[in-house]
Amino acid sequence: METLRREDLDSDFWEALVEARKAAGSAYAPYSSFAVGACLVTEEGDLIPGCNVENASYSLTVCAERAALCAAVCKGYRAFRALVLYVDRPSPVSPCGACRQSLFEFAPDLVLFLACRGDMVRRVLLSDLLPLAFGQDALPPSPVDREEA
């Protein structure tokens, strides 16, 4: 994990950070008061934001990262190069295990920028956060794959 200062980052990061911060402002977090915003950067350079949406049944809460991922998939995107994760706290946070696994499905080499209201930004590869990840190669061939073989 590499710690950077915001001024060391390129303009693509800044645009995604603005979107992630806006998304955090839309978060629905009445139980934890922990608003999170995310912004996926597609291979084409498009920005897809998402925010966390809590639920009184806590296990039904949707994290910002998965909200952005679902919005991107709904728009037809399947390849991503970066994700900015923003929290209005003094230090950055890392995606939970469920978000790591969900992102890995589409982008094992995803670059994550973990940002906060301060100047600190952490840059880390998803593959470093999820070693020995479970992927499609661990599954047996589907019945369709067997018929085609």
N, C-alpha and C positions, 0 to 999 in steps of 0.2 A: 504494500500500500504506500502510495506516494502522497505527501502533503504538499499542496501548492498554495500560492497566494492568488487571489482572483485576478490580479493584473497580469499573471503569467498565462492566462487562458485566452483562447482565440474567440472570435466573434460568434462562431456557431454555439459555443458554450453560453455566451451571454444571452443570446436569443432564447435558448432552451431554459436557462435559469429564470428569465423573466416569465416564461410560460409556467414553469414549475411553481414560482412564487404566487402567480395569479391563481393557479389551481389550488394551492394551499389555502388561499383566501376563500375558496368555495367549499372546502372540506366540511363534512358533517361529522363533528366530533363532540357531541354533547356529554359523553360519558368520560372520556379521557382528557378532553381539552388539548389533545395532541394532534394538531392539524398538520397534514403532510401533503406535499404536492410533488408530482413527478412529471417528467416530460421525456418521452421517447423520441430519439432522433432516428428516422428511417434511413435506409441506405440511399434513398433519393434526396435526403436532406429535409424532408417534411417533419414538422414538430407535432407530436400528439400528446396532449396533457392528460393528466388524471389526478384525482384526489381521493383521500380515504373517505369511506362512508361507513360510519359505525351503525350498530344495531343493538337493541336492548338484549337480544340473544347474541352475546359477544362473539361466538364462533362464526356468525354470519357476516361479520365485519369484512369489508373489502378494502384492501390496502391500495394506496395511490399507484404503486407500481403495476399491480394487476388491473386496476381500473384503466390505466393508460394502455396497457397491453391489449385488453379486450376492445377498447375503442379503436386501436390501430388495426387489429384483426378484422373488426367489423367493417373498416374502410378498405380492406383488401391487402393490407401490408403484411408481409411475412418475414422481412429481413430488417434488422436494426443494427446501428453501429454504436449508439451511446444512449445512456439514460442519465438524466440529472434528477437527483432526489433532494428535495429542499425541506428543511424544517426551520421554523422560527424559534430556534433555541441557540444557546451559545456554542454548541458543538454538533457536528454532523452525526447522523445515524446511518446504520447499514440496513439493507433489506432483510426481512425475516426469511426463514427457510422456505416457506411456501412461495414467496415472490421469487427467490433465487431459482427454485426449481421451475416455476412457470416461465421465467425469462430464458432459462437455459434451453427450454424446448425450441425456442426460435433463434436464439443468439448466444451460443456457448462462449463466443469470444467478445461479448459485449463489454464496452468500457463504461464504468460507472463513475459519475462525478457526485460525490456526497457533499452537499452544501448546507450552510446554515446562515444565520443572520450576521455572523462575524466574518472575518476575512479568510478563515480556513476552508479549504476545499480539499477533500481527499479523492484521489484518483486510484481506482482499483479495477482489476479485471474480474468479471463474474466468475470465470473459471478458477480464480484464486480463492474466491469466497465459497465455492462449492466443489471442493476436490472430490474425485471419484463419483461424479454426478451420475444419476440414473437417466439414461436417454433411450431413444428409440432403438438403438442397437442392442439393448438388453432384452427387448421383447421378442417373442417368437414371431415368425412370419404370420401375417393375417391370412384368413381364408382366401381373400382376393389375391394376395401375393402368391400363395401356393397354387392357385388355379392358373396363374399366368406363367408359372415356371415350367 
